[in-house]
């Protein structure tokens, strides 16, 4: 069913088996619903093609352009090993979500720029001058303390997308990574595994760390701390991930079931296994995050799907509200978008583990 067929909130509520009020609360973030309820609603929205932004779009089209031109900045903050954030599929999808929302508001202009690392900090001086003249900023990636101090000192409105700063109390839109990690380990435990591992691509990405903490919390709750082991690569570069996994594999302590921080890690693991005459899931069961990984052998890695385009749309919406509010106030809004589990055939069954 497409959005053109006038799908209503009642249709979504029936499909998700929840009340209309619950659907409204989930879509408008008026109150926090549990992760399972949110997942059911978003699945129904996707299946039916319901456009949850239609009302907001109609309002914006009717509203006069009383604010004049609103200048925004999309500031990319890559990690040291990353050359261009927008070459990553996840970040490119976030950008599309941002553009989709801002394109509905004819008075919004957006410039895209990159925050340079400390050893090239002189390149940031013209950028800092421009940031003082914009209405708001969307920060993507891993901004450093120098940049955050500048924004706070100059009272510049901004939204973190996602929030990669563990101690930053700021407006942000992120995936519910902790819950995803918890559910991933729980799934493996239900399949009969009694030792769970986590391979993390980088300690600098808070989303990766939160997934690890979630997997650890689930394992400890069900099996005890001795049943969990984790390794973290030196960086998110594939070569560093490969070295980390090979060291773990050769140590003889690598658990038979692993959760990986993101899809690229699962791909690296499968290449290493293939080079050694090993396969997934026969020799190693895997669950990952973000996007699908299909192997030539026909194996589909089970994963927790994220929604980067929705993340971008909501981030742009939040910034627009901050820029047009007469009195934004001091209240911080942190939104978590639930992950959706996509089951593949990369995990050994309960019978195979007995």
C-alpha positions as CSV (number, residue, x, y, z in Angstrom):
1,X,0.0,0.0,0.0
2,X,1.4,3.4,-0.9
3,X,1.2,6.7,0.9
4,X,-1.0,8.0,-1.9
5,X,-3.8,5.7,-0.8
6,X,-4.5,7.9,2.3
7,X,-3.2,5.5,4.9
8,X,-4.5,6.8,8.3
9,X,-3.4,6.5,11.9
10,X,-6.2,4.0,12.4
11,X,-4.7,1.8,9.7
12,X,-1.3,1.9,11.4
13,X,-2.8,1.2,14.8
14,X,-4.6,-1.9,13.5
15,X,-1.5,-3.2,11.8
16,X,0.7,-2.7,14.9
17,X,-2.1,-4.0,17.2
18,X,-1.8,-0.9,19.4
19,X,-4.1,2.1,20.1
20,X,-4.2,5.2,17.9
21,X,-3.0,7.2,20.8
22,X,0.1,5.0,21.1
23,X,0.9,5.4,17.4
24,X,0.6,9.2,17.8
25,X,2.9,9.2,20.8
26,X,5.5,7.1,19.1
27,X,5.5,9.2,15.8
28,X,5.5,12.5,17.6
29,X,7.8,11.6,20.5
30,X,5.4,13.0,23.0
31,X,6.1,10.2,25.5
32,X,8.6,7.4,25.7
33,X,7.2,4.0,24.5
34,X,9.1,0.8,25.1
35,X,11.4,-0.5,22.3
36,X,9.1,-3.3,21.3
37,X,6.1,-1.0,20.8
38,X,8.1,1.5,18.8
39,X,9.4,-1.3,16.6
40,X,5.9,-2.6,15.9
41,X,4.7,0.9,15.0
42,X,7.6,1.7,12.7
43,X,7.2,-1.7,11.0
44,X,3.5,-0.9,10.4
45,X,4.4,2.6,9.1
46,X,6.9,1.0,6.6
47,X,4.6,-1.8,5.5
48,X,1.6,0.5,4.9
49,X,3.6,3.4,3.5
50,X,2.2,5.9,6.0
51,X,3.8,9.3,5.7
52,X,4.1,10.5,9.3
53,X,5.4,13.8,8.3
54,X,2.4,14.8,6.1
55,X,0.8,16.9,8.7
56,X,4.0,18.8,9.5
57,X,4.6,19.4,5.8
58,X,1.1,20.8,5.2
59,X,1.6,23.2,8.1
60,X,4.9,24.3,6.8
61,X,3.5,24.9,3.4
62,X,0.7,27.1,4.7
63,X,2.9,29.0,7.2
64,X,4.2,32.4,6.1
65,X,7.9,32.8,5.8
66,X,8.0,35.2,8.8
67,X,11.5,34.0,9.8
68,X,13.2,35.1,6.6
69,X,16.2,33.1,5.5
70,X,17.4,30.5,8.0
71,X,21.1,29.6,7.5
72,X,22.2,26.2,8.7
73,X,25.5,24.3,8.7
74,X,26.0,20.6,8.4
75,X,29.4,20.1,10.1
76,X,31.1,16.8,9.4
77,X,33.4,15.6,12.2
78,X,35.3,12.5,11.0
79,X,37.5,10.3,13.2
80,X,41.2,10.4,12.4
81,X,41.1,7.4,10.0
82,X,38.1,8.7,8.1
83,X,38.7,10.9,5.0
84,X,35.1,11.6,4.0
85,X,32.2,10.8,6.2
86,X,29.7,11.1,3.3
87,X,31.4,8.1,1.6
88,X,29.9,5.9,4.3
89,X,26.5,4.7,3.4
90,X,25.1,5.3,6.9
91,X,26.2,9.0,6.9
92,X,25.0,9.5,3.3
93,X,21.6,8.3,4.3
94,X,21.5,10.7,7.2
95,X,22.3,13.5,4.8
96,X,19.3,12.5,2.5
97,X,17.0,12.6,5.5
98,X,18.2,16.1,6.4
99,X,17.8,17.3,2.9
100,X,14.3,15.8,2.6
101,X,13.2,17.8,5.6
102,X,14.8,21.1,4.8
103,X,13.6,21.0,1.2
104,X,10.1,21.4,2.5
105,X,11.0,24.8,4.0
106,X,11.9,27.3,1.3
107,X,13.5,29.7,3.7
108,X,16.2,27.2,4.8
109,X,19.7,27.1,3.3
110,X,22.4,24.6,4.3
111,X,26.1,24.6,3.9
112,X,28.2,21.5,4.3
113,X,31.7,21.7,5.8
114,X,34.3,19.5,7.6
115,X,35.9,20.1,10.9
116,X,39.6,19.5,10.6
117,X,41.7,17.6,13.2
118,X,44.0,19.5,15.6
119,X,47.1,19.3,13.4
120,X,45.3,21.3,10.8
121,X,43.4,23.6,13.2
122,X,44.3,26.8,11.2
123,X,42.0,25.6,8.5
124,X,39.1,25.9,11.0
125,X,39.4,29.7,11.6
126,X,37.3,30.8,8.6
127,X,34.8,28.1,9.6
128,X,34.5,29.3,13.2
129,X,33.8,32.8,12.0
130,X,31.0,31.6,9.7
131,X,29.5,29.4,12.5
132,X,28.8,32.5,14.5
133,X,26.5,33.8,11.8
134,X,24.3,30.7,11.2
135,X,21.0,30.0,12.9
136,X,21.9,26.4,13.8
137,X,24.2,23.5,13.2
138,X,23.9,19.8,12.8
139,X,27.0,17.9,14.0
140,X,27.7,14.6,12.3
141,X,30.4,12.3,13.5
142,X,32.8,12.8,16.5
143,X,33.2,16.5,17.3
144,X,36.2,17.3,19.6
145,X,36.1,19.3,22.8
146,X,37.6,22.4,21.1
147,X,34.6,22.6,18.8
148,X,32.1,21.9,21.5
149,X,33.6,24.5,23.8
150,X,33.3,27.1,21.0
151,X,29.6,26.3,20.4
152,X,28.7,26.5,24.1
153,X,30.7,29.7,24.7
154,X,29.0,31.4,21.8
155,X,25.5,30.0,22.6
156,X,25.1,28.5,19.1
157,X,22.1,26.2,18.7
158,X,23.1,22.7,17.5
159,X,21.9,19.1,17.3
160,X,24.2,16.0,17.5
161,X,23.4,13.4,14.9
162,X,24.0,10.9,16.4
163,X,25.3,11.7,19.8
164,X,28.9,10.4,19.9
165,X,29.8,12.4,23.1
166,X,29.1,10.3,26.3
167,X,29.2,13.3,28.7
168,X,27.5,15.9,26.4
169,X,24.1,17.1,27.6
170,X,22.8,18.3,24.2
171,X,19.9,18.0,21.8
172,X,20.5,14.8,19.8
173,X,18.9,12.0,17.7
174,X,20.5,8.6,18.0
175,X,19.7,4.9,17.5
176,X,18.9,2.9,20.6
177,X,22.2,1.1,20.4
178,X,22.3,-0.2,24.0
179,X,19.0,-1.9,23.6
180,X,20.2,-3.4,20.2
181,X,23.3,-4.8,21.8
182,X,21.3,-6.3,24.7
183,X,18.8,-8.0,22.3
184,X,21.6,-9.3,20.1
185,X,23.3,-11.1,23.0
186,X,20.0,-12.3,24.3
187,X,19.2,-13.8,20.9
188,X,22.5,-15.8,20.9
189,X,21.8,-17.0,24.5
190,X,18.4,-18.2,23.4
191,X,20.1,-20.2,20.7
192,X,22.1,-22.1,23.3
193,X,25.4,-20.2,23.4
194,X,27.1,-20.0,26.8
195,X,30.0,-17.7,25.8
196,X,29.4,-14.4,23.9
197,X,32.0,-12.2,22.3
198,X,31.9,-8.6,21.0
199,X,34.3,-7.2,18.4
200,X,34.3,-3.4,18.4
201,X,35.5,-1.4,15.4
202,X,36.5,1.7,17.3
203,X,36.4,2.9,20.9
204,X,35.9,6.5,19.6
205,X,32.4,5.7,18.2
206,X,29.9,5.9,21.1
207,X,27.3,4.0,19.1
208,X,29.8,1.0,18.9
209,X,30.6,1.3,22.6
210,X,26.9,1.4,23.6
211,X,26.2,-1.8,21.6
212,X,29.1,-3.5,23.4
213,X,27.7,-2.4,26.8
214,X,24.3,-3.7,25.9
215,X,25.6,-7.1,24.8
216,X,27.7,-7.2,28.0
217,X,24.8,-6.3,30.2
218,X,22.6,-9.0,28.6
219,X,25.3,-11.7,28.9
220,X,26.1,-10.8,32.5
221,X,22.4,-10.9,33.4
222,X,21.8,-14.3,31.9
223,X,25.1,-16.1,32.2
224,X,27.5,-14.1,34.4
225,X,30.5,-11.9,33.7
226,X,32.8,-14.8,32.9
227,X,30.6,-15.6,29.8
228,X,31.4,-12.3,28.1
229,X,34.6,-11.3,26.3
230,X,35.3,-8.3,24.0
231,X,38.0,-7.0,21.8
232,X,38.4,-3.5,20.3
233,X,40.4,-2.7,17.2
234,X,42.9,0.1,17.2
235,X,40.7,2.0,14.7
236,X,37.7,1.5,12.4
237,X,40.0,0.8,9.5
238,X,39.5,-2.6,8.0
239,X,43.2,-3.6,8.4
240,X,43.1,-2.8,12.1
241,X,39.9,-4.8,12.5
242,X,41.4,-7.8,10.7
243,X,44.5,-7.8,12.9
244,X,42.4,-7.6,16.0
245,X,40.2,-10.5,15.0
246,X,43.1,-12.7,13.8
247,X,44.9,-12.1,17.2
248,X,41.7,-13.1,19.0
249,X,41.2,-16.2,16.8
250,X,44.8,-17.4,17.2
251,X,44.6,-16.9,21.0
252,X,42.2,-19.8,21.3
253,X,39.8,-17.7,23.4
254,X,37.5,-16.4,20.7
255,X,33.9,-17.4,21.6
256,X,31.8,-19.4,19.2
257,X,29.3,-16.6,18.8
258,X,30.1,-12.9,18.2
259,X,28.3,-9.6,18.0
260,X,30.0,-7.0,15.9
261,X,29.8,-3.3,16.2
262,X,28.8,-2.7,12.6
263,X,28.4,-4.5,9.3
264,X,32.0,-3.8,8.0
265,X,33.4,-5.8,10.9
266,X,31.2,-8.8,10.0
267,X,32.5,-8.6,6.5
268,X,36.1,-8.6,7.6
269,X,35.5,-11.6,9.9
270,X,34.0,-13.6,7.1
271,X,36.9,-12.9,4.8
272,X,39.3,-14.1,7.4
273,X,37.3,-17.2,8.1
274,X,37.2,-18.0,4.3
275,X,40.9,-17.6,4.0
276,X,41.4,-20.2,6.8
277,X,38.9,-22.7,5.4
278,X,36.3,-21.8,8.0
279,X,32.7,-20.7,7.5
280,X,29.9,-18.8,9.2
281,X,27.9,-20.2,11.0
282,X,29.5,-23.6,11.1
283,X,32.7,-22.3,12.8
284,X,31.5,-19.0,14.1
285,X,28.0,-17.5,14.5
286,X,27.6,-13.8,13.9
287,X,25.1,-10.9,14.5
288,X,25.9,-7.3,13.4
289,X,24.3,-3.9,13.0
290,X,23.2,-1.3,10.5
291,X,22.9,-3.0,7.1
292,X,22.6,-6.4,5.5
293,X,25.7,-8.6,4.7
294,X,25.2,-11.4,2.1
295,X,27.9,-13.9,1.5
296,X,28.6,-15.8,-1.8
297,X,27.8,-19.0,0.2
298,X,24.2,-17.9,0.6
299,X,24.6,-16.9,4.2
300,X,22.8,-13.8,5.3
301,X,24.2,-12.2,8.5
302,X,21.5,-11.5,11.1
303,X,21.5,-7.8,11.9
304,X,19.8,-5.0,13.7
305,X,18.7,-2.5,11.1
306,X,19.1,1.2,11.9
307,X,17.2,4.0,10.2
308,X,19.7,6.7,9.2
309,X,17.4,8.6,6.9
310,X,14.8,8.9,9.7
311,X,17.6,9.9,12.0
312,X,18.5,12.7,9.6
313,X,14.9,13.8,9.1
314,X,14.3,14.0,12.8
315,X,17.6,15.9,13.4
316,X,16.7,18.5,10.8
317,X,13.2,18.8,12.3
318,X,14.6,19.3,15.8
319,X,17.1,22.0,14.6
320,X,14.3,23.8,12.7
321,X,12.2,23.9,15.8
322,X,15.2,25.3,17.8
323,X,15.8,28.0,15.3
324,X,12.2,29.1,15.0
325,X,11.3,28.9,18.7
326,X,10.8,32.3,20.3
327,X,12.2,31.0,23.6
328,X,14.0,27.7,23.1
329,X,14.7,27.3,26.8
330,X,17.2,25.1,28.5
331,X,15.4,21.8,28.1
332,X,17.5,19.1,26.3
333,X,15.7,16.7,24.0
334,X,17.4,13.4,23.4
335,X,15.6,11.0,21.0
336,X,16.4,7.3,20.6
337,X,15.1,5.5,17.5
338,X,14.6,1.8,18.0
339,X,16.4,-0.8,15.9
340,X,14.6,-3.5,13.9
341,X,15.9,-7.1,14.0
342,X,16.4,-8.8,10.6
343,X,17.0,-12.5,11.1
344,X,19.3,-14.3,8.7
345,X,21.0,-17.7,8.8
346,X,24.3,-16.7,10.3
347,X,23.6,-18.2,13.8
348,X,23.7,-22.0,14.6
349,X,20.3,-23.3,15.7
350,X,19.5,-24.4,19.3
351,X,19.6,-28.1,18.1
352,X,23.1,-27.7,16.6
353,X,24.4,-26.2,19.8
354,X,23.3,-29.1,22.0
